[in-house]
Amino acid sequence: MTAGEGTGMEGQPPADPGASDLAKPLISDWRDSEEPLMQAPPGNPLVITHTLPELLGKDTVQVELIPEKKGLFLKHVEYEVSSKRFKCSVYRRYNDFVVFHETLLQKFPYRMVPALPPKRMLGADREFIEARRRALKRFINLVARHPPFSEDVLLKLFLSFSGSDVQNKLKELVQGVGDEFMICKLATQAKDFLPADIQIQFAASRELIRNIYNSFYKLRDRAERIASRAVDNAADLLIFGKELSALGSDTTPLPSWAALNSSAWGNLKQALKGLSVEFALLADKAVQQGKQEENDVVEKLNLFLDLLQSYKDLCERHEKGVLHKHQRALQKYSLMKRQMMSAAVQNKEPESVEQLESRIVEQENAILTMELRNYFSLYCLHQETQLIHIYLPVTSHILGAFVNSQIQGHKEMSKVWNELKPKLSCLFVGPSNTPMPSFPPQEGTFFSS
């Protein structure tokens, strides 16, 4: 997608005068485009009916580096974010992603919000910047394909708003709106849709996904090493070829006692010099294979690991957030009840007793809200667990990409090796240009006994 398509790019005036109004809608327009309350899906609302192709087809977002802009002290990295769904490209900085991430967590605390890569203030080298770009791309694609997120106004604004104040616009969208529990029509009825053994299911799912994460983490580690070895192999092949070329280009004069073999040495040098071209081609094929494995295998593994990690983070938020607050509310309620009983026994002033009763009623309401939030959190966890299982078939995509990469890489390199083999015949020439026998692989070598 080019900068002039869709809503346009920051800092670039639109082609026609009316385009600016479309590119930069008022914040009220963004809010008006969203339903006051999230509607319940038809059928059983707990069940997610999406397939993996449907999720992957929701959107494809590209995140590319744009030329660095130098400030007074630091270089500012910007990204061109292009959405296939919204048919537009916008400029975003890392801090824009941070605010978007924060507003997503604020609005959807009970959903899998993928983590952002870390921010590095000083000494950010090219390798770090590229790794962060890849991580940001994985983040935004996971968000764009997540059912609740994909239909939310926050995502639409982040991917299509071309103004310079996107951070403030994002913050304004969540001010005074409340989180998903407050705006979902089913929030207070979540308990009715949950299975009776939801806590047992939650514990079992958490353990299963923890094990899956650990295995995929090891797979990703090995895939990285395989891709790295392909690149190292390319470097070795290139150096090997260069050394052959250097040997063939040697201009040191032959001593007189070796003059009888001068033609053999000259022919050998010429042949060695020519072989460097094939080794350079082999190195290029190895590099291509390493890059293909990095893009098609390692990145897909990283994407799935990011999703699994977001599920683990969500489980921690459920236990440390909702459950912890619920327990604290119950403890506070128990304390107030004891104080109430003590006040009644001691015949305290009616006003103080009434105040205590009022506080107890408030605390009872708070406990009810916490209980409803706890069930809604479990409701969301049930759906997020389904999403993980919908993504599980991506394993076949990853293995398929790995197998295809190996087949294609070995096929292309085998072709070059086979083309190289006939050229070795000129290496085996005697003093009078008479052919000399080569050593078959299965027979004797210089080191045979």
DOFIZA-762484 format. One record per residue (C-alpha): residue in three letters; z, y, x. Coordinates in nm, 4 decimals. Layout:
REM residues N
  residuo         Z         Y         X
      ALA         Z         Y         X
...
END
This chain:
REM residues 449
  residuo         Z         Y         X
      MET    0.0000    0.0000    0.0000
      THR   -0.0957    0.3320    0.1453
      ALA    0.1126    0.6452    0.1348
      GLY   -0.1097    0.8065   -0.1222
      GLU   -0.0783    0.5273   -0.3756
      GLY    0.1802    0.4940   -0.6499
      THR    0.4445    0.7637   -0.6515
      GLY    0.3518    0.8884   -0.3025
      MET    0.5470    0.9312    0.0151
      GLU    0.8181    1.1782    0.1038
      GLY    0.6908    1.4918    0.2676
      GLN    0.3336    1.4386    0.1441
      PRO    0.2159    1.6630   -0.1411
      PRO    0.0575    1.4782   -0.4349
      ALA   -0.3143    1.5003   -0.4877
      ASP   -0.2917    1.6493   -0.8349
      PRO   -0.0450    1.9166   -0.9548
      GLY    0.1107    1.7033   -1.2274
      ALA    0.1921    1.4139   -0.9975
      SER    0.5144    1.5664   -0.8662
      ASP    0.6764    1.5464   -1.2083
      LEU    0.6018    1.1753   -1.2206
      ALA    0.7121    1.1134   -0.8646
      LYS    1.0465    1.2890   -0.9030
      PRO    1.1913    1.2297   -1.2512
      LEU    1.5142    1.3960   -1.3511
      ILE    1.8294    1.1896   -1.3213
      SER    1.8637    1.1956   -1.7012
      ASP    1.5201    1.0345   -1.7271
      TRP    1.6333    0.7459   -1.5081
      ARG    1.9422    0.6953   -1.7244
      ASP    1.7444    0.7168   -2.0463
      SER    1.5221    0.4345   -1.9248
      GLU    1.8235    0.2006   -1.9226
      GLU    1.9824    0.0455   -2.2302
      PRO    2.3356    0.1768   -2.3037
      LEU    2.4583   -0.1835   -2.3075
      MET    2.2986   -0.4800   -2.1342
      GLN    2.1384   -0.6965   -2.3999
      ALA    2.2214   -1.0649   -2.4354
      PRO    1.9310   -1.2955   -2.3493
      PRO    1.8056   -1.5303   -2.6260
      GLY    1.9457   -1.8846   -2.6409
      ASN    2.2482   -1.9806   -2.4348
      PRO    2.3209   -1.6660   -2.2296
      LEU    2.5006   -1.8671   -1.9622
      VAL    2.1887   -2.0639   -1.8685
      ILE    1.9318   -1.9105   -1.6335
      THR    1.5845   -2.0342   -1.7224
      HIS    1.3934   -1.8864   -1.4269
      THR    1.2017   -2.1098   -1.1885
      LEU    1.1639   -2.0461   -0.8153
      PRO    0.8003   -1.9278   -0.8497
      GLU    0.9108   -1.6858   -1.1225
      LEU    1.1848   -1.5416   -0.9030
      LEU    0.9565   -1.5103   -0.6007
      GLY    0.6899   -1.3525   -0.8189
      LYS    0.9144   -1.0717   -0.9445
      ASP    0.8260   -0.8562   -0.6463
      THR    0.7287   -0.8592   -0.2808
      VAL    0.8647   -0.5685   -0.0803
      GLN    0.7438   -0.4792    0.2681
      VAL    0.9686   -0.2909    0.5095
      GLU    0.7891   -0.1472    0.8123
      LEU    0.9006    0.0831    1.0900
      ILE    0.7417    0.4255    1.1018
      PRO    0.7188    0.6399    1.4189
      GLU    1.0566    0.7596    1.5392
      LYS    1.1659    1.1143    1.4661
      LYS    1.3735    1.2640    1.7435
      GLY    1.6713    1.4741    1.6503
      LEU    1.8759    1.6898    1.8842
      PHE    2.0781    1.3952    2.0108
      LEU    1.9630    1.0722    1.8479
      LYS    1.6420    0.9062    1.7451
      HIS    1.6276    0.8510    1.3698
      VAL    1.4652    0.5286    1.2568
      GLU    1.2813    0.5408    0.9251
      TYR    1.1210    0.2652    0.7231
      GLU    0.8250    0.2546    0.4912
      VAL    0.9316    0.0512    0.1887
      SER    0.6384   -0.0710   -0.0217
      SER    0.6851   -0.2476   -0.3555
      LYS    0.4073   -0.4622   -0.4974
      ARG    0.5650   -0.4459   -0.8432
      PHE    0.5999   -0.0680   -0.8595
      LYS    0.2763   -0.0135   -0.6642
      CYS    0.4223    0.2562   -0.4437
      SER    0.5595    0.3291   -0.0991
      VAL    0.8589    0.5449   -0.0080
      TYR    1.0395    0.6429    0.3110
      ARG    1.3949    0.5185    0.3543
      ARG    1.6532    0.5436    0.6303
      TYR    1.9286    0.2960    0.7016
      ASN    2.1886    0.5182    0.5311
      ASP    1.9783    0.5111    0.2132
      PHE    2.0100    0.1316    0.2149
      VAL    2.3866    0.1695    0.2664
      VAL    2.4279    0.3913   -0.0419
      PHE    2.2039    0.1612   -0.2454
      HIS    2.4180   -0.1355   -0.1367
      GLU    2.7385    0.0490   -0.2292
      THR    2.6128    0.1459   -0.5757
      LEU    2.4967   -0.2113   -0.6403
      LEU    2.8422   -0.3430   -0.5523
      GLN    3.0035   -0.0756   -0.7676
      LYS    2.7908   -0.1655   -1.0694
      PHE    2.7654   -0.5422   -1.0099
      PRO    3.0930   -0.6522   -0.8442
      TYR    3.0620   -1.0028   -0.9914
      ARG    2.7104   -1.0725   -0.8611
      MET    2.5630   -1.1847   -0.5284
      VAL    2.4908   -0.8592   -0.3463
      PRO    2.3450   -0.9517   -0.0055
      ALA    2.5085   -0.7958    0.2980
      LEU    2.3348   -0.5317    0.5063
      PRO    2.2741   -0.5689    0.8792
      PRO    2.5196   -0.3722    1.0949
      LYS    2.4630   -0.0115    1.1945
      ARG    2.4391    0.0559    1.5653
      MET    2.4934    0.4165    1.6636
      LEU    2.3998    0.4247    2.0317
      GLY    2.1838    0.2140    2.2570
      ALA    1.9741    0.0582    1.9800
      ASP    1.6991   -0.1219    2.1673
      ARG    1.3684   -0.2389    2.0228
      GLU    1.4963   -0.5931    1.9745
      PHE    1.7913   -0.4714    1.7662
      ILE    1.5731   -0.2354    1.5604
      GLU    1.3243   -0.5134    1.4846
      ALA    1.6037   -0.7571    1.3908
      ARG    1.7522   -0.4949    1.1573
      ARG    1.4113   -0.4276    0.9994
      ARG    1.3724   -0.7976    0.9247
      ALA    1.7246   -0.8118    0.7779
      LEU    1.6601   -0.5066    0.5568
      LYS    1.3400   -0.6683    0.4337
      ARG    1.5281   -0.9860    0.3426
      PHE    1.7972   -0.7815    0.1685
      ILE    1.5637   -0.5782   -0.0506
      ASN    1.3523   -0.8821   -0.1460
      LEU    1.6599   -1.0812   -0.2515
      VAL    1.7751   -0.7854   -0.4603
      ALA    1.4294   -0.7264   -0.6116
      ARG    1.4109   -1.0923   -0.7197
      HIS    1.7647   -1.1175   -0.8609
      PRO    1.7403   -1.1267   -1.2433
      PRO    2.0017   -0.8585   -1.3336
      PHE    1.9180   -0.6377   -1.0341
      SER    1.5425   -0.6568   -1.0894
      GLU    1.5750   -0.4972   -1.4342
      ASP    1.8258   -0.2318   -1.3326
      VAL    1.7475    0.1363   -1.2946
      LEU    1.9110    0.1461   -0.9481
      LEU    1.6413   -0.0782   -0.8029
      LYS    1.3619    0.1130   -0.9738
      LEU    1.4896    0.4410   -0.8336
      PHE    1.5346    0.3050   -0.4816
      LEU    1.1848    0.1569   -0.4686
      SER    0.9924    0.4345   -0.6417
      PHE    1.1768    0.7681   -0.6132
      SER    1.0045    0.9765   -0.3474
      GLY    1.2427    1.2722   -0.3327
      SER    1.4514    1.3531   -0.0282
      ASP    1.7874    1.3239   -0.2093
      VAL    1.7718    0.9566   -0.3065
      GLN    2.1341    0.8996   -0.2022
      ASN    2.2674    1.1599   -0.4466
      LYS    2.0415    1.0277   -0.7231
      LEU    2.1778    0.6765   -0.6724
      LYS    2.5372    0.7999   -0.6839
      GLU    2.4720    1.0020   -0.9984
      LEU    2.3343    0.6963   -1.1754
      VAL    2.6657    0.5084   -1.1457
      GLN    2.8987    0.8020   -1.2148
      GLY    3.0885    0.7541   -1.5388
      VAL    2.8814    0.4503   -1.6393
      GLY    3.1183    0.1674   -1.5496
      ASP    3.0428   -0.1681   -1.3956
      GLU    2.8596   -0.4637   -1.5521
      PHE    3.1757   -0.5743   -1.7354
      MET    3.1876   -0.2389   -1.9150
      ILE    2.8208   -0.2319   -2.0178
      CYS    2.7479   -0.5982   -2.0937
      LYS    2.7725   -0.6871   -2.4620
      LEU    2.8862   -1.0402   -2.3808
      ALA    3.1611   -0.9403   -2.1372
      THR    3.4510   -0.9847   -2.3791
      GLN    3.3038   -1.3134   -2.5106
      ALA    3.2405   -1.4733   -2.1703
      LYS    3.5217   -1.7264   -2.2168
      ASP    3.3477   -1.8726   -2.5233
      PHE    3.0434   -1.9740   -2.3181
      LEU    3.2265   -2.1274   -2.0224
      PRO    3.2847   -2.5042   -1.9918
      ALA    3.6448   -2.6160   -2.0202
      ASP    3.6533   -2.7372   -1.6600
      ILE    3.5054   -2.4179   -1.5138
      GLN    3.7733   -2.3929   -1.2441
      ILE    3.7013   -2.7481   -1.1233
      GLN    3.3269   -2.6795   -1.1296
      PHE    3.3772   -2.3572   -0.9378
      ALA    3.5790   -2.5302   -0.6652
      ALA    3.3236   -2.8128   -0.6339
      SER    3.0274   -2.5718   -0.6240
      ARG    3.1948   -2.3580   -0.3640
      GLU    3.2554   -2.6595   -0.1404
      LEU    2.8984   -2.7849   -0.1837
      ILE    2.7431   -2.4479   -0.1033
      ARG    2.9721   -2.4080    0.1970
      ASN    2.8399   -2.7399    0.3313
      ILE    2.4793   -2.6412    0.2581
      TYR    2.5334   -2.3131    0.4417
      ASN    2.6736   -2.4891    0.7486
      SER    2.3773   -2.7282    0.7639
      PHE    2.1179   -2.4532    0.7166
      TYR    2.2918   -2.2444    0.9812
      LYS    2.2392   -2.5273    1.2309
      LEU    1.8790   -2.5743    1.1168
      ARG    1.8133   -2.2034    1.1692
      ASP    1.9696   -2.2232    1.5173
      ARG    1.7412   -2.5119    1.6165
      ALA    1.4350   -2.3470    1.4637
      GLU    1.5061   -2.0344    1.6685
      ARG    1.5285   -2.2438    1.9834
      ILE    1.2019   -2.4215    1.9040
      ALA    1.0240   -2.0898    1.8468
      SER    1.1806   -1.9482    2.1645
      ARG    1.0654   -2.2492    2.3650
      ALA    0.7091   -2.1940    2.2456
      VAL    0.7234   -1.8373    2.3786
      ASP    0.8791   -1.9574    2.7065
      ASN    0.6086   -2.2229    2.7322
      ALA    0.3476   -1.9495    2.6902
      ALA    0.5010   -1.7481    2.9741
      ASP    0.5048   -2.0534    3.2000
      LEU    0.1428   -2.1391    3.1203
      LEU    0.0351   -1.7833    3.1909
      ILE    0.2155   -1.7791    3.5272
      PHE    0.0729   -2.1215    3.6089
      GLY   -0.2777   -1.9897    3.5471
      LYS   -0.2136   -1.6743    3.7492
      GLU   -0.0948   -1.8794    4.0443
      LEU   -0.4131   -2.0895    4.0271
      SER   -0.6133   -1.7676    4.0205
      ALA   -0.4185   -1.6287    4.3165
      LEU   -0.4827   -1.9492    4.5073
      GLY   -0.8527   -1.9314    4.4253
      SER   -0.8676   -1.5659    4.5317
      ASP   -0.7051   -1.6227    4.8707
      THR   -0.9113   -1.4523    5.1459
      THR   -0.7281   -1.5917    5.4462
      PRO   -0.9966   -1.7128    5.6959
      LEU   -1.0067   -2.0833    5.7733
      PRO   -0.8953   -2.1839    6.1253
      SER   -1.1634   -2.3341    6.3510
      TRP   -1.0206   -2.6856    6.3335
      ALA   -1.0683   -2.6780    5.9527
      ALA   -1.4243   -2.5504    5.9603
      LEU   -1.5654   -2.8946    5.8846
      ASN   -1.4051   -2.8725    5.5362
      SER   -1.4933   -2.5084    5.4699
      SER   -1.7350   -2.5893    5.1860
      ALA   -1.4789   -2.8130    5.0139
      TRP   -1.2132   -2.5413    5.0287
      GLY   -1.4563   -2.2798    4.9022
      ASN   -1.5604   -2.4976    4.6080
      LEU   -1.1993   -2.5745    4.5292
      LYS   -1.1016   -2.2067    4.5307
      GLN   -1.3861   -2.1162    4.2984
      ALA   -1.2856   -2.3903    4.0540
      LEU   -0.9156   -2.2959    4.0612
      LYS   -0.9966   -1.9322    3.9986
      GLY   -1.1943   -2.0234    3.6868
      LEU   -0.9158   -2.2366    3.5407
      SER   -0.6888   -1.9343    3.4936
      VAL   -0.8936   -1.8321    3.1888
      GLU   -0.8116   -2.1561    3.0064
      PHE   -0.4422   -2.1304    3.0947
      ALA   -0.4351   -1.7752    2.9606
      LEU   -0.5874   -1.9067    2.6381
      LEU   -0.3268   -2.1841    2.6237
      ALA   -0.0530   -1.9230    2.6706
      ASP   -0.1972   -1.7175    2.3868
      LYS   -0.1984   -2.0209    2.1555
      ALA    0.1645   -2.0975    2.2451
      VAL    0.2669   -1.7379    2.1697
      GLN    0.0902   -1.7542    1.8336
      GLN    0.2728   -2.0755    1.7474
      GLY    0.6084   -1.9222    1.8447
      LYS    0.5434   -1.6138    1.6300
      GLN    0.4291   -1.8259    1.3374
      GLU    0.7454   -2.0338    1.3559
      GLU    0.9535   -1.7164    1.3797
      ASN    0.7891   -1.5623    1.0712
      ASP    0.7326   -1.8681    0.8534
      VAL    1.0288   -2.0877    0.9435
      VAL    1.3116   -1.8871    1.0996
      GLU    1.2760   -1.5921    0.8609
      LYS    1.2722   -1.8187    0.5544
      LEU    1.5851   -1.9911    0.6835
      ASN    1.7471   -1.6513    0.7403
      LEU    1.6542   -1.5439    0.3872
      PHE    1.8201   -1.8498    0.2358
      LEU    2.1228   -1.8091    0.4636
      ASP    2.1580   -1.4463    0.3496
      LEU    2.1595   -1.5680   -0.0103
      LEU    2.4179   -1.8389    0.0625
      GLN    2.6356   -1.5897    0.2512
      SER    2.6246   -1.3512   -0.0452
      TYR    2.7530   -1.6368   -0.2644
      LYS    3.0394   -1.7015   -0.0224
      ASP    3.1227   -1.3300   -0.0242
      LEU    3.1181   -1.3298   -0.4039
      CYS    3.3645   -1.6201   -0.4158
      GLU    3.5993   -1.4270   -0.1882
      ARG    3.5717   -1.1161   -0.4061
      HIS    3.6575   -1.3281   -0.7103
      GLU    3.9685   -1.4764   -0.5493
      LYS    4.0918   -1.1710   -0.3616
      GLY    3.9869   -0.9210   -0.6276
      VAL    4.0061   -1.0322   -0.9893
      LEU    4.2554   -1.3160   -0.9507
      HIS    4.4814   -1.1162   -0.7186
      LYS    4.4867   -0.8165   -0.9550
      HIS    4.5575   -1.0465   -1.2477
      GLN    4.8540   -1.2031   -1.0690
      ARG    4.9921   -0.8609   -0.9759
      ALA    4.9580   -0.7437   -1.3375
      LEU    5.1502   -1.0508   -1.4588
      GLN    5.4268   -0.9916   -1.2043
      LYS    5.4542   -0.6267   -1.3122
      TYR    5.4665   -0.7325   -1.6780
      SER    5.7421   -0.9844   -1.6067
      LEU    5.9448   -0.7152   -1.4290
      MET    5.9069   -0.4751   -1.7232
      LYS    6.0206   -0.7409   -1.9694
      ARG    6.3342   -0.8026   -1.7645
      GLN    6.3989   -0.4282   -1.7518
      MET    6.3534   -0.4124   -2.1308
      MET    6.6052   -0.6898   -2.1881
      SER    6.8506   -0.5247   -1.9493
      ALA    6.8117   -0.1894   -2.1271
      ALA    6.8757   -0.3521   -2.4646
      VAL    7.1900   -0.5226   -2.3376
      GLN    7.3222   -0.2017   -2.1806
      ASN    7.2508    0.0053   -2.4989
      LYS    7.0521    0.2735   -2.3145
      GLU    6.9105    0.5899   -2.4772
      PRO    6.6446    0.5175   -2.7454
      GLU    6.3931    0.7442   -2.5701
      SER    6.4117    0.5508   -2.2444
      VAL    6.3768    0.2230   -2.4356
      GLU    6.0717    0.3568   -2.6235
      GLN    5.9128    0.4677   -2.2962
      LEU    5.9686    0.1226   -2.1525
      GLU    5.8190   -0.0367   -2.4639
      SER    5.5142    0.1889   -2.4320
      ARG    5.4699    0.0893   -2.0692
      ILE    5.4962   -0.2785   -2.1648
      VAL    5.2219   -0.2348   -2.4277
      GLU    5.0013   -0.0650   -2.1688
      GLN    5.0673   -0.3457   -1.9245
      GLU    4.9846   -0.6055   -2.1896
      ASN    4.6504   -0.4312   -2.2441
      ALA    4.5922   -0.4258   -1.8690
      ILE    4.6659   -0.7989   -1.8491
      LEU    4.4250   -0.8660   -2.1362
      THR    4.1569   -0.6668   -1.9554
      MET    4.2255   -0.8574   -1.6336
      GLU    4.1989   -1.1877   -1.8187
      LEU    3.8697   -1.0836   -1.9766
      ARG    3.7418   -0.9689   -1.6364
      ASN    3.8496   -1.2990   -1.4839
      TYR    3.6475   -1.4940   -1.7406
      PHE    3.3510   -1.2605   -1.7008
      SER    3.3712   -1.3056   -1.3231
      LEU    3.3613   -1.6848   -1.3724
      TYR    3.0726   -1.6396   -1.6173
      CYS    2.8759   -1.4491   -1.3526
      LEU    2.9741   -1.7006   -1.0834
      HIS    2.8370   -1.9791   -1.3021
      GLN    2.5044   -1.7956   -1.3254
      GLU    2.4946   -1.7127   -0.9546
      THR    2.5571   -2.0796   -0.8765
      GLN    2.2541   -2.1645   -1.0890
      LEU    2.0504   -1.9129   -0.8878
      ILE    2.1484   -2.0866   -0.5644
      HIS    2.0262   -2.4182   -0.7039
      ILE    1.7027   -2.2578   -0.8258
      TYR    1.6438   -2.1423   -0.4661
      LEU    1.7181   -2.4856   -0.3155
      PRO    1.3542   -2.6072   -0.3410
      VAL    1.2711   -2.3372   -0.0846
      THR    1.3729   -2.6121    0.1594
      SER    1.0382   -2.7833    0.0990
      HIS    0.8595   -2.4527    0.1650
      ILE    1.0435   -2.4162    0.4956
      LEU    0.9770   -2.7748    0.6066
      GLY    0.6143   -2.7419    0.5015
      ALA    0.5763   -2.4246    0.7067
      PHE    0.7378   -2.5956    1.0062
      VAL    0.5141   -2.9029    0.9851
      ASN    0.1997   -2.6917    0.9376
      SER    0.2944   -2.4739    1.2321
      GLN    0.3381   -2.7771    1.4567
      ILE    0.0122   -2.9381    1.3398
      GLN   -0.1889   -2.6181    1.3757
      GLY   -0.0340   -2.5250    1.7095
      HIS   -0.0831   -2.8671    1.8686
      LYS   -0.4353   -2.8942    1.7252
      GLU   -0.5443   -2.5623    1.8747
      MET   -0.3809   -2.6300    2.2107
      SER   -0.5232   -2.9828    2.2204
      LYS   -0.8712   -2.8364    2.1738
      VAL   -0.8250   -2.6067    2.4757
      TRP   -0.6813   -2.8907    2.6888
      ASN   -0.9812   -3.1090    2.5998
      GLU   -1.2216   -2.8290    2.6912
      LEU   -1.0360   -2.7841    3.0183
      LYS   -1.0537   -3.1486    3.1256
      PRO   -1.4303   -3.1626    3.2135
      LYS   -1.3894   -2.8560    3.4324
      LEU   -1.1550   -3.0508    3.6579
      SER   -1.4409   -3.2689    3.7816
      CYS   -1.5550   -2.9982    4.0211
      LEU   -1.2157   -3.0135    4.1907
      PHE   -1.2895   -3.3647    4.3158
      VAL   -1.5795   -3.2948    4.5541
      GLY   -1.6044   -3.4236    4.9129
      PRO   -1.7157   -3.2391    5.2287
      SER   -2.0870   -3.2882    5.1543
      ASN   -2.0473   -3.2119    4.7856
      THR   -2.0094   -3.5849    4.7190
      PRO   -1.7907   -3.6712    4.4193
      MET   -1.4453   -3.8039    4.4969
      PRO   -1.2533   -4.0310    4.2611
      SER   -0.9820   -3.8714    4.0496
      PHE   -0.6475   -4.0379    3.9803
      PRO   -0.6281   -4.1956    3.6346
      PRO   -0.2940   -4.1170    3.4665
      GLN   -0.1888   -4.4828    3.4550
      GLU   -0.2703   -4.5623    3.8169
      GLY   -0.1323   -4.4673    4.1565
      THR   -0.0266   -4.1189    4.2660
      PHE    0.0649   -3.9680    4.5974
      PHE    0.4234   -4.0679    4.5338
      SER    0.3598   -4.4343    4.4482
      SER    0.5099   -4.6969    4.6713
END
